[in-house]
Amino acid sequence: TACLAQLIESLRELGLLPYVNLYAYSVQLNSTRTADELLCAIKFCCNYGINLISLSLGMLTSPNLIKVIDVLNNATSQLLCIASSSNSGHITFPASFSQVIGVRDSLHIESDMAISVNPLDGIDVVTHHRETRVSRLIEQIYHCSIGVSSSLATPRVCAHCADAIIEKKRFIKKDEMLRLLQTRYGVYTDAISPSTA
């Protein structure tokens, strides 16, 4: 997929490809079983020792999302999930879950990325995907312009999380990862949060 290609490109740019193992698991969006498929994907990662997930999908609601929350709650000591938010501004799951690092692409950010502190919508990282070989290829093939794409921004944030894990030589949980990213990239001051709302 384009998002996997973006993840590979981001890891390559950071010099991390020799140090990571990549696994692709397809979850069909817009299916009545999306939450069940997502649940299977997360369980697969837990069972096979995968500790970082880049999810470029989102759901507005599903009766089985509570099961996803339960699995994520039980996996926080071994699994960090990075998920894209909706490009339309809707609350999107799993990106808005408290156990997940949610990513929003925005044209209104001047830095590479920044961290939202205590966001009301659950989206922790605000970034803007920059033009890459992958995005140029998508634009050429589909004759379109990519303005905002949280799905393409998420793999790049995931690659930066992989960089921190490799640098620390240990797994890093969500709160510590956000502090590390905040130290590197700063705070997003236009975020929707209790301190700015």
Disulfide bonds with the S-S distance in Angstrom:
none
